[in-house]
Amino acid sequence: MLVDQPAAQPNRSPAAPPTTQRVQPTTDEAVWQKRWWIEKTARILRGGYGLGPSDDINALLALPEEEIARRFMKDVRFGDTILDFNMYFLGFKIDDLKEDGVYKRPAFDFSNAVAAAQALLTGGDYLKLFDLEGPFFMPPLPTVPDDPPAPEDAGLKLEDLRLKAIDEVEAIFVGLHELGTRSKPLAAADYCDKFGAMINDSPAIHDKLNRAFNDSEVFTVMMRGRVLIEPLEIIARAHQRECLEQPKAQASVKNLTAAAWTALDRYYRAVGEILKFEPSHYKPKTVLEMKAFDLSVFNMDKWLAFGFEQSTALKNSSTNFNRRRGAYMLKHFFCDDLTPVGFDDPQQHVGGAHGSDTPCYGCHFKLDPMAGFFRDRGTYFFDYAADQTLTFDDGAEIDRAKYSTAWRAPKGAGREWSTGYVRSPRYEDHNDYGTTIEDLTRIIHKAPEAKRCLMKRLFEYLVAEEQTIDGGYLDELTRSFEQEAAKDSSAAMKNAIVRIVLSNTYRQSNPDPRACYDHAAGAKVENAPPCRVAFILQKNCSQCHSGPDGNAGLDLTSWVPAPDGKSHTFPHLDRARKQFAPHETLTRMSERLSASDPNIRMPKQMVMSAQERQELFRWVQEELTRIAKEATR
């Protein structure tokens, strides 16, 4: 976590501030506590930079803490903090965004992370972070190749090699066009043969251009942007129309020449935009200086927000059917890591391997519908929607239409596709369905789980990943963010940051990771269950299991000493009004949490969020493990 990283400036830490900034010795512990808080907050909110010579520590000590935090957020380095957090939220945080003051390539790789950071700094919509399509932020082109150059390119700088490769490919398109524009144009049949030869030589043309770029540019800009794919498709379509659907001698040289010009223009505009990102004249030093690529050169208006890093990590094979991508979405946008804790029995029988195998269905009922949003995305998230076949990252191919049938909705479902964010296989009104990536973006923006997940990750980022957070406190953070984000999401995000850096948890210098230092207003703390699960129980279980008359003799709102005097447990009385042993209570809870039968599953006839069920189930299992270990001592 960023808070555990050393300050970016050496010899500057809360324990040893520069002599010129030291406050006069004092016995006032509160002053030193505040100074520690200031140094910690400066380092977090200013991209890893702690207090420096330009900071007047005495002036800062005189200010309210909220004002201090907001002052730090006005620093230009705050943009790096937000970009770093955005990458953390997306699951691809790197140790340092910059090296020698220059952004590393992965810092540009997540277009929604960059767009959201820029929006926050300019008062725009921070929730662009949830957009799965948007602008494309290209890093400066590389100066060092991934692989050694070929002998004919030896000695060339990579920038010069790019110009050489671009010119060589351009000459191929120019040559084809000139064959139809010279004073004596090529005969129609011969011109058709030249078009056919270029199509057959397509792999070599790709290799000729790609040799000047590294893998990241090849698989994102070159392939997904269709730098050569689209011009060569223009050539192929013209060849098909003029030379294959009729005798070659009847082909229109004029039409073929026009197609050659269109392909050349398409290629020329694309590489012209790419060359704007040569490092000799593009060196962004702040988030706001990161420049969006002009997507119109690709005949596109939006870019899929899955860059090279994500494409590499989330490969789609001929066996996983986008499930890795679906699991990624659930984990990082909904904080659902797919711990299979039972499920609500569906209204109708579910067939197939994952339907007949109960443990499998516990994950697949929500995993597969999420994976279906990417059914047209093959290798490196390339869009095959217009193609008959789809190529997987493992090189296998499949008929795209046949492949898509895996997500066709059953008859009578009232929708074409079974793709969406599924909370329950039984109660369909709790689910959000859609068809496209645009629909998935809409679902994320709408889902309360996504905003709660955002606040959870923000707390982890600013405090510590392993620190327990009270569910009620997290809900309060989320409610405030949701209300404020409806008017101004950038202000809402800044306010959320302030709330957390002013929290009791953040102020702890050596917090117990199992303890909660912040609670919801009015929360019962004394004799309450452990804070990790207290709010979950209060929200989902207390209606039936509260007080001495709770159903089945169980009170899930209290945490009392167990009969053995060595541990704590819930009040749970048998018919003779005797307390059950802790392991018996917890075992019964485990069974009812993981059951799929609605007559046994708890909470009864209610939909409990997957995340809360998973967290409560994990805690129960950990308690049972602890009890078992103590019994063997």
C-alpha positions in Angstrom: 0.0 0.0 0.0 1.1 3.5 -0.7 1.0 4.4 3.0 3.6 1.8 3.7 6.0 3.0 0.9 9.0 5.3 1.9 8.6 8.9 1.1 9.7 9.8 -2.4 12.1 12.4 -1.0 15.0 10.8 1.0 15.7 11.6 4.6 12.2 13.1 5.1 10.0 11.2 7.4 7.7 11.9 10.4 10.4 10.5 12.7 13.2 12.7 11.4 12.0 16.0 9.8 14.6 18.4 8.4 16.1 20.6 11.0 14.7 23.7 9.4 11.2 22.4 9.9 11.4 21.1 13.4 8.9 22.4 15.9 10.4 23.6 19.2 10.5 20.7 21.7 7.2 20.3 23.5 5.6 17.9 25.8 2.3 18.3 24.1 1.7 14.8 22.7 -1.2 16.1 20.6 1.1 18.4 18.6 3.4 15.5 17.7 0.4 13.3 16.9 -0.9 16.0 14.5 2.5 16.4 12.9 2.6 12.6 12.3 -0.8 12.9 10.7 0.2 15.8 8.5 3.3 14.0 7.3 1.4 10.8 6.6 -1.4 12.7 4.8 1.1 14.7 2.7 2.8 11.6 1.6 -0.5 9.8 0.6 -2.2 12.8 -1.1 0.9 14.1 -2.9 1.9 11.0 -4.9 4.4 9.7 -2.3 6.0 13.0 -1.5 6.2 13.9 2.2 6.9 17.3 3.7 9.6 19.2 2.0 11.5 22.5 2.4 8.6 24.5 0.9 6.2 23.3 3.5 5.8 25.5 6.6 5.0 22.9 9.2 4.2 25.5 11.9 1.6 27.1 9.6 0.1 23.7 8.8 -0.1 22.8 12.5 -2.2 25.9 13.0 -4.8 24.8 10.5 -7.8 22.4 10.9 -7.0 19.0 9.6 -9.7 19.1 7.0 -8.2 22.3 5.5 -4.8 20.6 5.5 -6.1 17.6 3.6 -7.9 19.8 1.0 -4.8 21.9 0.6 -2.8 18.8 -0.2 -5.4 17.8 -2.7 -4.8 21.0 -4.6 -1.2 20.0 -5.2 -0.4 18.9 -8.7 0.9 15.7 -7.4 -2.5 14.7 -6.1 -3.2 13.6 -9.7 -0.7 10.8 -9.3 -2.3 9.7 -6.0 -5.7 9.5 -7.8 -4.3 7.7 -10.8 -2.5 5.3 -8.4 -5.7 4.6 -6.5 -7.7 4.1 -9.7 -5.2 1.5 -10.8 -5.4 -0.1 -7.4 -9.2 -0.2 -7.7 -8.8 -1.9 -11.1 -6.4 -4.4 -9.7 -3.3 -3.4 -11.5 -1.4 -1.0 -9.1 2.3 -0.8 -9.7 4.9 0.1 -7.1 5.8 3.4 -8.7 4.0 5.3 -11.4 7.2 7.1 -12.5 10.8 6.3 -13.1 13.3 9.2 -13.1 10.3 11.6 -13.3 8.8 9.8 -16.4 5.5 7.9 -16.3 5.9 4.2 -16.8 4.0 2.6 -19.7 1.4 0.9 -17.4 0.3 4.3 -16.1 -1.3 5.0 -19.5 -2.7 1.5 -19.9 -6.0 2.0 -18.1 -7.9 4.6 -20.0 -10.8 4.9 -17.5 -8.2 5.3 -14.7 -6.6 8.2 -16.5 -9.9 9.8 -17.6 -11.3 9.6 -14.1 -8.1 11.1 -12.6 -8.3 14.0 -15.1 -12.0 14.5 -14.4 -11.4 14.7 -10.6 -8.7 17.3 -11.1 -10.9 19.4 -13.4 -14.3 19.0 -11.7 -15.6 16.5 -14.2 -17.3 13.2 -13.7 -15.0 11.0 -11.6 -17.2 8.0 -12.1 -15.7 7.7 -15.6 -13.7 5.1 -13.6 -16.7 2.9 -14.2 -16.8 3.4 -18.0 -15.6 0.4 -19.9 -15.4 2.4 -23.1 -14.0 5.9 -23.6 -10.9 7.8 -24.7 -7.5 6.1 -25.4 -4.4 7.5 -23.6 -1.4 6.3 -25.5 2.0 6.4 -23.7 5.1 7.9 -25.4 6.4 5.4 -27.9 9.2 3.2 -26.7 12.9 4.1 -27.1 14.1 0.6 -26.4 12.9 -2.4 -28.5 11.6 -5.6 -26.8 13.8 -7.7 -29.1 17.2 -7.1 -30.9 16.7 -5.6 -34.4 17.2 -7.5 -37.6 20.6 -7.2 -39.2 19.3 -4.7 -41.8 18.0 -2.5 -39.0 21.1 -2.7 -36.8 22.4 0.7 -35.6 19.1 2.5 -36.0 17.4 4.2 -33.1 13.9 2.9 -32.5 12.4 6.2 -33.5 14.3 6.1 -36.8 13.3 2.5 -37.3 9.7 3.5 -36.9 9.9 6.0 -39.6 11.7 3.5 -41.9 9.1 0.8 -41.3 6.2 3.3 -41.7 7.6 4.6 -45.0 8.2 1.1 -46.3 4.6 0.1 -45.8 3.4 3.4 -47.1 5.3 2.8 -50.3 3.5 -0.5 -50.8 0.1 1.3 -50.6 1.4 4.2 -52.8 2.7 1.7 -55.3 -0.6 -0.1 -55.6 -2.4 3.2 -56.1 0.0 4.5 -58.7 -0.6 1.4 -60.8 -4.1 2.7 -61.5 -3.2 6.4 -61.9 -0.3 6.3 -64.3 -0.7 7.5 -67.8 -1.2 3.9 -69.0 -3.1 2.2 -66.1 -2.5 -1.5 -65.5 -5.0 -3.8 -67.3 -7.9 -4.8 -65.1 -6.9 -8.4 -64.8 -3.3 -7.5 -64.0 -4.5 -4.9 -61.5 -6.6 -7.6 -59.9 -3.5 -9.8 -59.6 -1.6 -7.0 -57.8 -4.5 -6.7 -55.3 -4.5 -10.4 -54.8 -0.7 -10.5 -54.3 -1.0 -7.7 -51.7 -3.7 -9.7 -49.8 -1.6 -12.8 -49.9 1.4 -10.8 -48.6 -0.6 -9.3 -45.7 1.3 -11.2 -42.9 4.7 -9.9 -44.3 3.3 -6.4 -44.4 2.2 -6.7 -40.8 5.6 -8.0 -39.8 7.3 -5.1 -41.7 5.5 -2.5 -39.7 5.3 -4.3 -36.3 9.1 -4.8 -36.2 9.4 -1.1 -35.2 7.0 -1.4 -32.3 7.0 -3.3 -29.0 4.4 -5.9 -28.0 2.2 -3.5 -26.1 1.8 -1.2 -29.1 1.3 -4.1 -31.5 -1.5 -5.7 -29.5 -3.3 -2.4 -28.6 -2.7 0.4 -31.1 -1.8 -1.7 -34.1 -4.3 -4.6 -33.7 -7.2 -3.1 -31.8 -6.8 0.2 -33.6 -6.7 -1.8 -36.9 -3.8 0.3 -38.3 -3.1 -2.2 -41.0 -6.1 -4.5 -40.6 -8.6 -1.9 -41.8 -6.6 -0.7 -44.9 -6.0 -4.3 -45.9 -9.7 -5.1 -45.5 -10.5 -2.3 -47.8 -8.2 -3.8 -50.4 -9.7 -7.3 -49.8 -13.3 -6.1 -50.2 -12.5 -4.3 -53.4 -10.7 -7.4 -54.7 -13.7 -9.6 -53.8 -16.2 -7.2 -55.4 -14.3 -6.4 -58.6 -12.1 -9.4 -59.2 -13.8 -12.5 -57.7 -17.5 -11.8 -58.2 -17.0 -11.3 -61.9 -14.4 -12.0 -64.5 -11.2 -10.1 -63.7 -11.2 -8.6 -67.2 -14.4 -6.8 -66.3 -13.1 -5.2 -63.1 -13.2 -1.5 -62.8 -9.7 0.0 -62.6 -11.2 3.2 -61.4 -12.9 1.5 -58.5 -9.8 -0.5 -57.6 -7.7 2.7 -57.8 -10.2 4.5 -55.5 -10.0 1.6 -53.0 -6.2 1.8 -53.1 -6.4 5.5 -52.3 -8.9 5.0 -49.5 -6.6 2.3 -47.9 -3.6 4.6 -48.2 -5.4 7.5 -46.7 -6.7 5.3 -43.8 -3.1 4.1 -43.1 -1.5 7.5 -43.5 -3.9 9.2 -41.0 -3.4 6.4 -38.4 0.4 6.4 -38.5 0.4 10.2 -38.5 -1.5 10.2 -35.2 0.8 7.5 -33.8 3.9 9.6 -34.5 2.5 12.4 -32.4 3.4 10.3 -29.4 7.2 10.1 -30.2 9.0 10.7 -26.9 11.1 13.4 -28.5 8.1 15.8 -28.3 5.6 14.0 -26.0 6.7 13.8 -22.4 3.8 14.3 -20.0 4.9 15.1 -16.4 1.5 15.3 -14.8 -1.8 13.4 -15.2 -3.4 16.5 -16.9 -0.6 16.4 -19.5 -1.6 12.9 -20.6 -3.0 13.3 -24.1 -5.9 11.4 -25.6 -5.4 9.7 -29.0 -7.6 10.9 -31.9 -9.7 7.8 -32.4 -11.3 9.2 -35.5 -8.3 8.0 -37.5 -9.5 4.5 -36.7 -13.1 5.4 -37.6 -13.8 4.9 -33.9 -15.3 7.2 -31.2 -14.6 5.1 -28.1 -12.0 2.7 -26.9 -12.4 -0.5 -24.8 -10.8 0.3 -21.4 -8.8 -2.9 -21.2 -5.2 -2.2 -22.1 -2.2 -4.4 -22.7 -1.8 -5.3 -19.0 -5.3 -6.4 -18.6 -5.4 -8.1 -22.0 -2.3 -10.1 -21.0 -3.6 -11.0 -17.6 -7.2 -11.8 -18.7 -6.6 -14.1 -21.7 -9.6 -15.8 -23.2 -9.0 -19.4 -24.0 -11.1 -22.0 -25.9 -12.0 -23.6 -22.5 -12.6 -20.7 -20.2 -15.2 -18.9 -22.4 -14.4 -15.4 -21.0 -14.9 -16.6 -17.4 -11.6 -15.1 -16.3 -12.8 -11.7 -17.6 -16.2 -12.2 -15.9 -14.5 -13.0 -12.6 -12.3 -9.9 -12.9 -15.3 -7.7 -13.4 -17.1 -9.2 -10.3 -14.0 -8.9 -8.1 -12.9 -5.4 -9.0 -16.1 -3.6 -9.7 -18.4 -5.4 -7.3 -16.0 -6.7 -4.6 -17.3 -10.2 -5.2 -14.4 -12.7 -5.3 -16.7 -15.6 -6.0 -16.4 -17.5 -2.8 -19.1 -20.1 -3.4 -21.4 -20.1 -0.4 -24.4 -21.8 -1.7 -27.1 -20.0 -3.8 -30.8 -19.5 -4.0 -32.4 -22.4 -5.8 -33.5 -21.3 -9.3 -37.2 -21.4 -10.1 -36.4 -23.8 -13.0 -34.0 -26.7 -13.4 -30.7 -25.7 -14.7 -29.0 -28.1 -17.1 -25.4 -28.5 -18.2 -22.3 -29.4 -16.2 -22.4 -26.3 -14.1 -26.1 -26.5 -13.4 -26.1 -30.2 -12.3 -23.0 -29.7 -10.1 -24.1 -27.7 -7.1 -20.7 -26.4 -6.0 -20.0 -25.3 -9.5 -23.4 -23.6 -9.9 -22.7 -21.6 -6.8 -20.2 -19.5 -8.8 -21.4 -20.0 -12.4 -24.9 -18.6 -11.9 -23.3 -15.1 -11.7 -19.9 -15.7 -13.4 -21.2 -16.9 -16.8 -23.8 -14.1 -17.3 -21.0 -11.6 -16.6 -18.6 -13.4 -18.9 -21.2 -13.2 -21.7 -20.7 -9.4 -22.1 -17.4 -10.3 -23.7 -18.7 -13.0 -26.0 -17.5 -11.1 -29.2 -14.1 -10.3 -27.7 -11.3 -12.7 -28.6 -7.6 -12.4 -28.4 -6.4 -9.3 -26.6 -10.1 -8.2 -26.4 -10.2 -7.7 -30.2 -13.7 -7.2 -31.4 -14.8 -10.1 -33.7 -18.5 -9.0 -33.9 -18.2 -8.4 -37.6 -16.3 -11.7 -38.3 -17.6 -15.2 -38.8 -14.9 -16.7 -36.6 -13.5 -15.7 -33.3 -9.8 -16.3 -32.3 -8.9 -17.1 -28.7 -5.7 -16.1 -27.0 -4.6 -19.7 -27.1 -4.8 -19.5 -31.0 -7.9 -21.7 -31.3 -10.7 -20.6 -33.5 -14.5 -21.1 -33.3 -17.5 -20.1 -35.2 -18.5 -16.9 -33.6 -22.3 -17.3 -33.9 -22.1 -20.9 -32.5 -19.9 -19.7 -29.7 -22.4 -17.0 -28.8 -25.2 -19.5 -28.3 -23.7 -20.3 -24.9 -25.3 -17.1 -23.6 -28.7 -17.3 -25.4 -31.6 -16.8 -23.0 -34.0 -19.7 -22.6 -37.4 -19.5 -24.2 -39.8 -17.4 -22.3 -37.1 -15.4 -20.5 -38.3 -12.2 -22.2 -34.8 -11.3 -23.3 -32.4 -12.4 -26.0 -29.3 -13.0 -23.9 -28.6 -14.3 -20.5 -25.9 -11.7 -19.8 -26.0 -9.4 -16.8 -25.1 -8.8 -13.2 -27.0 -11.7 -11.4 -27.6 -11.4 -7.7 -30.0 -14.3 -7.4 -30.9 -17.1 -9.8 -34.3 -17.4 -8.0 -35.5 -13.8 -7.7 -34.9 -12.3 -11.2 -36.2 -8.9 -10.2 -33.0 -8.4 -8.2 -30.8 -8.8 -11.3 -29.7 -6.4 -14.0 -29.5 -7.7 -17.5 -27.9 -6.2 -20.6 -26.4 -7.1 -24.0 -23.4 -4.9 -24.8 -20.3 -3.5 -23.1 -22.2 -0.2 -23.0 -25.0 -2.0 -21.0 -22.4 -3.3 -18.6 -21.1 0.2 -18.0 -24.7 1.3 -17.3 -25.2 -1.6 -14.8 -22.0 -0.7 -13.0 -23.0 3.0 -12.7 -26.4 1.9 -11.4 -25.4 -0.9 -9.0 -25.0 0.2 -5.3 -22.5 -2.6 -4.9 -20.1 -0.8 -7.2 -20.1 2.4 -5.2 -19.8 0.5 -2.0 -16.9 -1.4 -3.5 -15.2 1.9 -4.5 -15.5 3.1 -0.9 -14.2 -0.1 0.5 -11.1 0.0 -1.8 -10.6 3.7 -1.0 -10.5 2.8 2.7 -8.1 0.0 2.1 -5.9 2.2 0.0 -5.7 5.0 2.5 -5.5 2.9 5.6 -4.4 -0.7 5.0 -5.8 -3.7 3.0 -5.9 -6.0 6.0 -7.6 -3.5 8.3 -11.2 -4.6 9.3 -13.9 -2.1 8.5 -17.3 -2.0 10.2 -20.0 -2.6 7.7 -22.2 0.1 9.0 -19.4 2.6 8.8 -18.8 1.5 5.2 -22.4 1.9 4.4 -22.4 5.4 5.8 -19.4 6.3 3.7 -21.2 4.8 0.7 -24.5 6.7 1.3 -22.7 10.0 1.6 -20.8 9.4 -1.5 -23.9 8.3 -3.5 -25.8 11.4 -2.4 -23.0 13.8 -3.2 -22.0 12.0 -6.5 -25.5 12.5 -7.8 -24.6 16.2 -8.0 -20.8 16.2 -8.3 -18.9 13.0 -8.3 -15.5 14.7 -8.1 -16.4 16.6 -5.0 -18.0 13.5 -3.6 -14.7 11.6 -4.1 -12.7 14.3 -2.4 -15.1 14.4 0.5 -14.8 10.7 0.9 -11.0 11.0 1.1 -11.4 13.7 3.7 -13.8 11.5 5.8 -11.3 8.6 5.8 -8.2 10.7 6.6 -10.1 12.2 9.5 -11.3 8.8 10.7 -10.2 7.2 14.0 -8.8 4.2 12.0 -6.6 6.4 9.9 -5.2 8.1 13.0 -4.0 4.9 14.6 -0.2 4.6 14.4 -0.3 0.8 15.2 -3.8 -0.4 14.6 -5.0 -3.9 15.4 -6.1 -5.2 12.0 -9.0 -7.1 13.6 -10.4 -4.1 15.4 -12.9 -1.5 14.1 -12.1 2.1 15.2 -15.1 3.7 13.4 -18.7 2.7 13.6 -22.0 3.8 12.2 -23.8 6.4 14.1 -25.7 4.8 17.0 -24.2 1.4 16.6 -24.2 -1.0 19.5 -20.6 -1.6 20.4 -20.6 -3.1 23.9 -21.2 -6.8 24.0 -21.8 -6.8 20.3 -20.5 -9.5 17.9 -17.0 -8.9 16.4 -17.1 -5.8 14.2 -16.2 -7.7 11.1 -19.6 -9.3 11.1 -21.8 -7.3 13.5 -23.4 -5.1 10.9 -24.0 -8.0 8.5 -25.8 -9.8 11.3 -27.7 -6.7 12.3 -28.8 -6.1 8.7 -29.7 -9.6 7.7 -30.4 -11.7 10.8 -31.5 -9.6 13.7 -35.1 -9.4 12.6 -35.6 -13.0 13.6 -32.6 -13.7 15.9 -32.6 -11.0 18.5 -32.9 -11.0 22.3 -33.7 -13.9 24.6 -36.8 -14.8 22.5 -35.0 -15.0 19.2 -36.0 -17.8 16.8 -34.4 -21.1 17.6 -33.3 -19.6 20.9 -30.5 -17.7 19.0 -29.6 -14.1 19.6 -27.2 -12.8 16.9 -27.0 -9.3 18.3 -25.0 -10.2 21.4 -21.6 -11.7 22.0 -21.2 -13.3 25.5 -18.7 -15.4 27.3 -19.0 -19.1 26.4 -19.7 -21.8 29.1 -16.1 -22.8 29.0 -15.0 -19.3 30.0 -12.3 -19.3 27.4 -14.0 -17.7 24.5 -17.1 -15.8 23.4 -20.2 -17.0 21.5 -23.8 -16.0 20.6 -26.5 -16.6 23.2 -28.1 -19.8 21.9 -30.3 -21.9 24.1 -31.6 -25.4 23.6 -35.1 -26.5 24.6 -34.0 -27.0 28.1 -32.7 -23.4 28.1 -29.1 -24.5 28.2 -26.4 -22.7 26.2 -25.1 -24.5 23.1 -21.4 -25.0 22.8 -19.9 -22.4 20.4 -18.9 -25.0 17.8 -22.5 -26.2 17.6 -23.9 -22.7 17.1 -21.3 -21.9 14.4 -21.8 -25.3 12.6 -25.5 -24.7 12.4 -24.9 -21.2 11.0 -22.5 -22.5 8.5 -25.0 -25.1 7.3 -27.7 -22.5 6.9 -25.5 -19.9 5.2 -24.3 -22.4 2.6 -27.6 -24.3 1.9 -29.4 -23.8 -1.4 -32.8 -25.2 -0.2 -35.0 -22.1 0.5 -36.5 -24.0 3.5 -33.1 -24.2 5.2 -31.2 -21.3 3.8 -30.9 -18.3 6.0 -31.9 -15.5 6.0 -35.2 -17.2 5.2 -37.0 -16.0 2.0 -34.6 -13.1 1.7 -31.8 -12.2 -0.8 -28.6 -11.6 1.1 -25.8 -10.0 -0.9 -23.2 -12.4 -2.1 -20.4 -10.3 -0.6 -22.0 -10.2 2.9 -22.8 -13.9 2.8 -19.3 -14.7 1.8 -17.8 -12.5 4.5 -20.0 -14.0 7.2 -19.4 -17.5 6.0 -15.6 -17.0 6.0 -15.7 -15.6 9.6 -17.8 -18.6 10.8 -15.3 -21.0 9.2 -12.3 -19.2 10.8 -14.0 -19.3 14.2 -14.6 -23.0 13.8 -11.0 -23.6 12.8 -9.8 -21.6 15.8 -12.1 -23.6 18.2 -10.8 -26.9 16.7 -7.2 -25.8 17.2 -7.8 -24.8 20.8 -9.5 -28.2 21.5 -6.3 -30.0 20.5 -4.0 -28.0 22.8 
